[in-house]
Amino acid sequence: MPILDTIGAGGLPCLDLSNTFGTARIYLHGAHVTSWSPIGQRDVLWMSAYSHFAAGKPIRGGIPLCFPWFGGHPTDASKPAHGFARSMAWTVHSRSETTEHTTVVLALSDSAATKTAWPHAFRAELTLTLGRNLQVALTITNTDNAPFSFTEALHTYFGVGDITQTTVDGLKGAAYDDRAGGGSVARTDQETAVTFAAETDRAYVGINGPHIISDRATGRCIRVEKSGAKTTVVWNPWIAKSAAMPDFGNHEWPHMVCVEAANAFADSVTLQPKASHCCATTLTLV
Ligand code: BG6
């Protein structure tokens, strides 16, 4: 079966995709991709062994969807970080396959629950395409009768052998908001590639990519391409921040890095009624 309905961790429903190119798993909870293994390879995505798998709670690892805001809510700290889309049950809209691709589309629309957090009518579709690479596309449509603005991210966690031997390129000369330690400092990247020696939390604005994650410990390189995503977020929580997160093991931080296709902060998106916007990323094991 190329697309199999199954029950995942915590009893949550998910779809398992498989074809000649590899396998992938997506939970309906959050339209959350938790696994992608090209054929004969170990998983490209990182998952915490301590992740929650429960209604109303985000999954730690894989590809969380941040929508309709990235990070903390801009004016109301009581609202969930990174928005509500990653903690809600999505529905399966369609599934299809060709000799080249296996594709599923999951959907989420406004409801009484979403309107208490964000008072707009919308439709969100997450298209997951498993082929020679993995494509993830989040399309937002304004179904309201007035414009709205939002921020978003495909908050992808990649597995690495050793973060201290990992680099991320394609960011030299770019302006970024340095958010490590909870602050916000404007900087410009002068390095050929990002290296990691402390908590790293950077939102690069107005940057197209692509980025290459080079993991010297395993010899693995992953190409991260983006479209409709003006921001790239690079994140590793390091020791203290990961220790403060109950769903993140104390010894897991050396083995992950987030490189996120986003529209965040100054790169917010405004949609007129009936208009759509697509933020997408394509991941390739090089
Ligand atoms: C990153 C942010 O994208 O997500 C970080 O830049 C944040 O600031 C991280 O800590 C994880 O967020 P959360 O809500 O999943 O713990």
Residues whose N, C-alpha, C, O or C-beta is under 5 A from the ligand:
A	BS01	BG6	A81 D201 V233 W235
